[in-house]
């Protein structure tokens, strides 16, 4: 079994001059980073690694898609800590989203003892909007044991920032169309039986039009299994509600992978194609295993909050940083099994 996961690491920025930021990016984020230090960065890395290594029954994921990472340096630092603590040999797939307003990227961390990268299979698809861009990173992983391929796409779609959700919905519609187009092209290039998993922070819920209509990611598993066109089954419908233990040891319900204004949203989703549902391309998805990953330290006790954030200093470390926190999103994960075709 292989564990595939995704996590928005929430503003994983490097300390100053690691490396030096472009003036355009520095002007956009320097206010939020006032007070950010090497010590705080190191603590955030420790907190993130604690969660990642607890996943997959404390073995860590085999493939982890991430977003909101500033550059390759922060990924290399995280991987160094993960490898030292786990005995795994994690490596990185990273395409720099140079045009993003805040300089934040999508990427993959993967165990190079389990998977290899198919040569010339890394692509970055840019979703452009007036105030910046978001990107979709695509890579083909090949199992070292069976030689079977699976295409993975890490998404971070344009945010809901603005006076209303409707004001920015068009940007996410474009992102959905971009994903749907590349889903179609992957099938054309690699065949209908290729296993495909798309994951990410889509900044929309599973029922929103950008997901269902534009990305063609639906709730009905049977529709995808019967379809010969490029459809996804959205595994997020498996984890719309979850009971877990909070950091005080009390049971509570969580209603999303993140919370905003006291309400849960399920922006963090896992989408799989027909091949993965039917086991046609060397892998089959274990649908019931799709879940939001939590342990008690990660979960806020307050009903209107979900994940316990680490935060950014914004000029006041004492007020805005919780060094025992992690991210404003929970990770999501699913298991894939290998099958003989």
C-alpha positions as CSV (number, residue, x, y, z in Angstrom):
1,X,0.0,0.0,0.0
2,X,1.2,3.5,-0.8
3,X,0.1,6.6,1.2
4,X,-0.6,9.7,-0.9
5,X,-1.3,12.9,1.0
6,X,-1.6,16.7,0.7
7,X,-1.0,19.5,3.1
8,X,-1.1,23.3,2.9
9,X,1.9,24.2,5.1
10,X,0.6,27.8,5.7
11,X,3.2,30.4,4.9
12,X,6.4,28.3,5.1
13,X,8.7,31.2,4.5
14,X,12.5,31.1,4.8
15,X,14.4,33.4,7.1
16,X,15.7,36.6,5.6
17,X,18.3,36.1,2.8
18,X,17.8,32.3,2.5
19,X,18.0,33.3,-0.4
20,X,17.4,37.0,-0.8
21,X,13.8,37.8,-2.0
22,X,13.0,39.6,-5.2
23,X,12.0,43.2,-4.4
24,X,8.5,42.6,-5.8
25,X,7.9,39.7,-3.4
26,X,9.6,41.3,-0.5
27,X,7.3,44.3,-0.7
28,X,4.2,42.0,-0.6
29,X,5.2,40.0,2.4
30,X,7.8,41.9,4.5
31,X,5.1,43.4,6.8
32,X,3.7,40.0,7.7
33,X,7.3,38.6,8.3
34,X,8.4,41.3,10.7
35,X,9.8,39.3,13.6
36,X,10.3,36.1,11.6
37,X,13.6,34.6,12.6
38,X,15.8,31.6,12.0
39,X,14.7,30.2,15.4
40,X,11.0,30.5,14.5
41,X,11.6,29.0,11.1
42,X,13.4,26.0,12.7
43,X,10.5,25.6,15.2
44,X,7.9,25.6,12.4
45,X,9.9,22.9,10.6
46,X,9.9,20.8,13.7
47,X,6.2,21.2,14.1
48,X,5.5,20.3,10.5
49,X,7.7,17.3,10.6
50,X,6.0,16.0,13.7
51,X,2.7,15.8,11.8
52,X,4.2,14.4,8.6
53,X,6.0,11.6,10.4
54,X,2.8,10.7,12.3
55,X,0.9,10.1,9.1
56,X,0.5,6.6,7.6
57,X,0.6,4.9,11.0
58,X,3.7,6.8,12.0
59,X,5.6,5.7,8.9
60,X,5.1,9.0,7.0
61,X,3.5,9.3,3.6
62,X,5.1,7.9,0.5
63,X,4.1,11.0,-1.5
64,X,3.1,14.3,0.0
65,X,1.9,17.2,-2.1
66,X,2.3,20.6,-0.4
67,X,1.6,24.2,-1.0
68,X,2.4,27.6,0.5
69,X,6.1,26.9,0.4
70,X,8.4,29.8,-0.5
71,X,11.3,28.1,-2.2
72,X,13.4,25.0,-2.5
73,X,15.4,26.0,0.6
74,X,12.5,25.5,2.9
75,X,11.7,22.2,1.3
76,X,15.3,21.0,1.6
77,X,15.3,22.0,5.3
78,X,12.1,20.1,5.9
79,X,13.3,17.0,4.1
80,X,16.6,17.0,6.0
81,X,14.6,16.9,9.3
82,X,12.2,14.2,8.0
83,X,15.0,12.0,6.7
84,X,17.0,12.2,9.9
85,X,14.0,11.3,12.0
86,X,12.5,8.6,9.9
87,X,15.1,6.6,8.0
88,X,13.2,7.4,4.8
89,X,15.0,9.0,1.9
90,X,12.7,11.8,0.9
91,X,13.4,13.9,-2.2
92,X,11.7,17.0,-3.7
93,X,9.8,17.9,-6.9
94,X,9.6,21.7,-7.0
95,X,8.8,24.1,-9.8
96,X,9.3,27.8,-8.7
97,X,6.1,29.8,-9.2
98,X,8.0,33.0,-10.0
99,X,5.0,35.0,-10.9
100,X,3.0,34.4,-7.7
101,X,2.4,37.6,-5.9
102,X,3.7,36.2,-2.6
103,X,6.3,33.8,-4.1
104,X,4.6,30.7,-2.7
105,X,4.7,27.4,-4.6
106,X,3.3,23.9,-4.9
107,X,5.6,20.9,-4.6
108,X,5.9,17.2,-3.8
109,X,8.0,15.4,-1.2
110,X,8.4,11.7,-2.0
111,X,10.3,8.7,-0.7
112,X,12.9,8.0,-3.4
113,X,13.3,4.4,-2.1
114,X,9.6,3.8,-3.1
115,X,9.1,6.0,-6.2
116,X,11.3,7.4,-8.9
117,X,10.5,10.4,-11.2
118,X,9.8,9.5,-14.8
119,X,12.2,11.6,-16.9
120,X,10.8,14.7,-18.5
121,X,7.5,14.3,-16.6
122,X,7.5,17.5,-14.4
123,X,5.3,20.3,-15.5
124,X,4.0,23.5,-13.9
125,X,0.7,24.8,-15.2
126,X,0.2,28.5,-14.3
127,X,-3.3,29.9,-13.5
128,X,-3.1,33.6,-14.1
129,X,-5.2,36.3,-12.5
130,X,-4.9,40.1,-12.2
131,X,-3.3,40.1,-8.8
132,X,-0.9,37.2,-9.2
133,X,-0.9,33.5,-10.1
134,X,-1.3,30.1,-8.7
135,X,0.2,27.0,-10.1
136,X,-0.5,23.3,-10.6
137,X,2.6,21.0,-10.4
138,X,2.4,17.8,-12.4
139,X,4.7,14.8,-12.1
140,X,4.7,11.1,-13.0
141,X,5.9,8.8,-10.2
142,X,7.1,5.3,-11.0
143,X,7.0,2.5,-8.4
144,X,10.5,1.2,-7.8
145,X,9.1,-2.3,-7.0
146,X,6.5,-2.8,-9.8
147,X,7.5,-0.2,-12.4
148,X,3.9,1.2,-12.6
149,X,3.3,4.9,-13.2
150,X,0.9,7.3,-11.4
151,X,0.5,10.9,-12.4
152,X,0.0,13.3,-9.5
153,X,-1.0,17.0,-9.7
154,X,-0.6,19.4,-6.8
155,X,-3.0,22.3,-6.9
156,X,-3.3,25.6,-5.1
157,X,-6.1,27.6,-6.7
158,X,-6.7,31.3,-6.4
159,X,-8.0,32.4,-3.0
160,X,-11.4,33.8,-2.0
161,X,-9.8,37.2,-1.1
162,X,-12.1,40.1,-2.1
163,X,-15.4,41.5,-1.1
164,X,-17.3,38.2,-1.9
165,X,-16.7,34.6,-2.9
166,X,-18.5,35.4,-6.2
167,X,-16.0,38.1,-7.0
168,X,-13.2,35.6,-7.2
169,X,-15.1,32.5,-8.4
170,X,-14.1,33.1,-12.0
171,X,-10.4,32.6,-11.2
172,X,-11.1,29.2,-9.7
173,X,-13.3,28.3,-12.6
174,X,-10.3,29.0,-14.9
175,X,-8.1,26.8,-12.5
176,X,-10.7,24.0,-12.8
177,X,-10.8,24.2,-16.6
178,X,-6.9,24.1,-16.5
179,X,-7.0,20.9,-14.4
180,X,-9.7,19.4,-16.6
181,X,-7.7,20.2,-19.7
182,X,-4.6,18.6,-18.4
183,X,-6.5,15.6,-17.2
184,X,-7.7,15.1,-20.8
185,X,-4.2,15.7,-22.3
186,X,-2.6,13.2,-19.9
187,X,-5.0,10.5,-21.0
188,X,-4.4,11.4,-24.6
189,X,-0.6,11.2,-24.1
190,X,-0.4,8.2,-21.7
191,X,-3.5,6.3,-22.4
192,X,-6.9,6.0,-20.7
193,X,-5.6,3.5,-18.2
194,X,-3.0,5.7,-16.6
195,X,-3.6,6.3,-12.9
196,X,-4.1,10.0,-12.0
197,X,-4.6,11.6,-8.6
198,X,-5.1,15.4,-8.3
199,X,-4.7,16.9,-4.8
200,X,-4.7,20.3,-3.4
201,X,-6.1,23.4,-1.6
202,X,-8.7,24.3,-4.2
203,X,-10.1,27.3,-2.2
204,X,-13.6,25.9,-3.0
205,X,-15.7,23.2,-1.5
206,X,-16.5,19.9,-3.3
207,X,-20.0,21.2,-4.2
208,X,-18.8,24.4,-5.8
209,X,-19.0,24.8,-9.6
210,X,-15.3,25.1,-10.1
211,X,-14.8,21.6,-8.8
212,X,-17.9,19.9,-10.1
213,X,-18.5,21.6,-13.4
214,X,-15.1,23.0,-14.4
215,X,-12.7,20.4,-13.0
216,X,-15.3,17.6,-13.7
217,X,-14.8,16.2,-10.2
218,X,-18.1,14.6,-9.0
219,X,-19.6,12.9,-6.0
220,X,-21.0,9.9,-7.8
221,X,-18.3,7.2,-7.9
222,X,-20.3,5.1,-10.3
223,X,-20.5,7.9,-12.8
224,X,-16.7,8.0,-13.0
225,X,-16.4,4.3,-13.2
226,X,-18.8,4.1,-16.1
227,X,-17.5,7.2,-17.9
228,X,-15.1,7.1,-20.8
229,X,-14.4,10.8,-20.6
230,X,-12.0,12.6,-18.3
231,X,-13.9,12.7,-15.0
232,X,-12.6,12.6,-11.4
233,X,-14.2,11.1,-8.4
234,X,-13.9,13.5,-5.4
235,X,-12.8,11.6,-2.3
236,X,-13.5,14.6,-0.1
237,X,-17.1,13.4,0.1
238,X,-15.7,10.6,2.3
239,X,-14.6,13.0,5.0
240,X,-17.1,15.8,5.2
241,X,-17.5,15.2,9.0
242,X,-15.1,13.7,11.5
243,X,-14.9,13.1,15.2
244,X,-11.5,13.6,16.8
245,X,-9.7,14.5,20.0
246,X,-8.7,18.1,20.6
247,X,-5.5,19.3,22.3
248,X,-7.2,19.2,25.7
249,X,-8.2,15.5,25.3
250,X,-11.9,16.2,24.6
251,X,-13.8,14.6,21.8
252,X,-15.2,17.1,19.2
253,X,-16.5,17.1,15.7
254,X,-14.6,18.9,12.9
255,X,-16.5,20.0,9.8
256,X,-13.7,20.7,7.4
257,X,-10.0,20.7,6.6
258,X,-9.8,24.4,7.6
259,X,-12.0,26.9,9.4
260,X,-12.9,30.5,8.4
261,X,-15.1,32.9,10.3
262,X,-16.2,30.1,12.6
263,X,-17.2,27.7,9.8
264,X,-15.5,24.6,8.4
265,X,-14.6,24.3,4.7
266,X,-13.4,21.3,2.8
267,X,-10.9,23.1,0.5
268,X,-8.3,20.3,0.7
269,X,-9.4,17.5,-1.6
270,X,-8.2,14.3,-3.3
271,X,-9.5,13.5,-6.8
272,X,-9.0,10.2,-8.5
273,X,-9.7,9.0,-12.1
274,X,-11.5,5.9,-13.4
275,X,-8.3,4.0,-13.6
276,X,-7.6,4.3,-9.9
277,X,-11.2,3.4,-9.0
278,X,-11.2,0.2,-11.2
279,X,-7.5,-0.8,-10.8
280,X,-6.9,-0.5,-14.6
281,X,-3.4,1.0,-14.5
282,X,-1.4,-0.9,-11.9
283,X,-3.0,0.9,-8.8
284,X,-6.4,0.9,-7.1
285,X,-7.5,3.5,-4.6
286,X,-8.8,2.4,-1.2
287,X,-11.8,4.7,-1.2
288,X,-12.8,4.4,2.5
289,X,-9.2,5.2,3.6
290,X,-9.6,8.8,2.4
291,X,-9.5,11.0,5.4
292,X,-8.5,14.2,7.2
293,X,-5.5,13.5,9.3
294,X,-5.4,14.8,12.8
295,X,-4.0,14.0,16.2
296,X,-5.0,15.8,19.4
297,X,-2.2,18.4,19.5
298,X,-3.3,19.7,16.1
299,X,-7.0,20.3,17.0
300,X,-8.3,23.5,18.7
301,X,-10.8,23.0,21.5
302,X,-12.9,25.9,20.3
303,X,-16.0,25.0,18.2
304,X,-15.4,27.8,15.7
305,X,-11.8,26.8,15.1
306,X,-10.2,23.7,13.6
307,X,-6.5,23.4,13.1
308,X,-4.1,25.0,15.6
309,X,-2.1,27.5,13.6
310,X,1.6,28.4,13.9
311,X,1.0,31.8,12.3
312,X,3.2,34.7,11.1
313,X,4.6,37.4,13.4
314,X,3.2,40.5,11.6
315,X,5.4,42.6,13.9
316,X,4.2,41.0,17.2
317,X,5.6,37.5,17.8
318,X,4.0,37.1,21.2
319,X,0.5,37.9,19.9
320,X,0.5,36.2,16.5
321,X,2.8,33.2,16.8
322,X,1.8,29.9,18.6
323,X,5.0,27.8,18.6
324,X,3.0,24.7,19.5
325,X,0.8,25.2,16.5
326,X,1.2,23.8,13.0
327,X,-0.9,25.1,10.1
328,X,-4.3,26.6,9.4
329,X,-5.2,23.5,7.3
330,X,-5.3,19.8,8.3
331,X,-3.6,17.3,5.9
332,X,-5.7,14.8,3.8
333,X,-4.5,11.4,2.7
334,X,-5.6,8.2,1.0
335,X,-4.1,4.8,0.3
336,X,-3.3,3.3,-3.1
337,X,-2.6,-0.4,-3.6
338,X,-0.7,-2.0,-6.4
339,X,-2.5,-4.5,-8.6
340,X,-1.3,-6.8,-11.4
341,X,-2.8,-6.1,-14.8
